[in-house]
Amino acid sequence: MITVEHSGCIVCAGCAAVCPFSAIELIGNRIKVYGEKCTDCGICVKVCPADVIEIYRNVKDVKDLPEEKRKKI
Amino acid sequence: MEREFDAIVIGAGPAGSTFARVFAQFGREVLLIDKRREIGTPVRCGEGLGEGEVVAQGLELPREVFSIEVEGAKIVGPNGKAIIWKDENTKGWILERKMFDKWLVEQAIKKGAKVQAFTRAIDLIKNDGKIVGVRVEKYGKEIYDIYAPLIISAEGMEAHIARKAGFNTVHNLYDVDTCYQYEMQPYDHENLIELYFGNNIAPRGYVWIFPKKDKKANVGIGIGGHLSNWEKRGKIKGAQPKLLLDKFIENNEKLKESNVLLEFGGVICVGAPLDKFVDDNFMVIGTAAKQVDPIHGGGIAMAMEAGLIAANVANKAFEKRDFSKSVLYEYEKIWRENTGKMVEKKLILRKVMENLSDDDLNHIFNVLTPSEIDKVMRGQFLEVVTKILVGRPQLVNLLNPLRMMQ
């Protein structure tokens, strides 16, 4: 799945627009990632103008992320 | 908390609120929902709008919804050659987009539309395979159903509900521009928008400076989505929009001492419109239907236009009590026969432009006059292409698609 570094996110929701799997959505003023839908394709990483998205391959759930990343989700 | 309306519009941007305004004017009951807490925010746009569509719809912008009036554009080539394009038709505004969107919604309310912010459409409700309503989530918790025989997706780039209704609203990287923007102060301007082209400045895109009042300016960059984040893919270092924009500012005498007040950005579609805009009980309008100018990425005027056409067709559908796609298709037909033709031409122009080298661009900037730029933007290419080829015949293959189009 992907992680979004919210402190640097400019909430443009470009990632949500390009995600082919509807795994990203803008809710309120925050980007939400649905880990179970994410296929690690990486298109959001390429499109993010603020460069705040990272991919963690083969991770489907927030709790399987490295600890320092979990806090930022 | 179930309610029934004649139509539900998802998304209170320029497309959705225009639809709601026009449709409510016919005496129809329309609900306009928006997932944002505050309509108009966050702003994800350069905020430029030409006069044409606003005047055509008989609207008069109040002073508070725009920052300044602009007279035209200054278009600058890679070698710094500037062309000032300024005539009767290039007048426009730099909007206060947040105020503008709210104002458009207020016009819809005045005509009788119901509006609900902070209400997110989460799914379509179907009965026997037929779309009959929308499930919404209010204030991030309360979930309930709203029913209407007609659902309008004016969702913008994301278009998740349209996707659920079977429209191919997913964008590919090649057909989007990824944009980063600063609001800066001070910047002395000439009441012109400024556009800077060049493969080293903004690959497949441009840098813009949109002047605002109090010596402020929106300084932004848009580059091809497939070209961004090159560094990570082991290619040219620094081809990220933000880094390129910083470089541009550093090299600009007037901007390098200026201050950044706000950072924002967005991703915009510069590809072809959707292959269909309507289905039974469902219409897609504005950026959700990828109705965006492929050259400059502007979508406000087209969104308002689509909202107007769609609302008129929707009203006819109500008179007939027939919401099948064959009736709603009239909107798509009108759009494709007019604006659609122009978008098609500009799409080909975009694809030609992205293959031009800086030397080619410099040559073009040296020979083009403002009135020829006007022609190009109207889709009349032949004469201009011939002129360019006189000095640079090696472009013949590259520019051929433009000659073929006539």
Interface residues (C-beta under 8 A of the other chain):
Chain A: I10 V11 C12 A13 G14 C15 A16 A17 V18 C19 P20 S22 E25 L26 I27 G28 N29 I43 V45 K46 V47 C48 P49 A50 D51
Chain B: K35 R36 R37 P42 R44 F118 R120 G140 G156 M157 E158 A159 H160 R163 V170 H171 N172 L173 V176 T178 C179 Y180 G225 H226 S228 N229 K232 R233 Q240 P241 K242 E263 F264 G265 G266 V267 C269
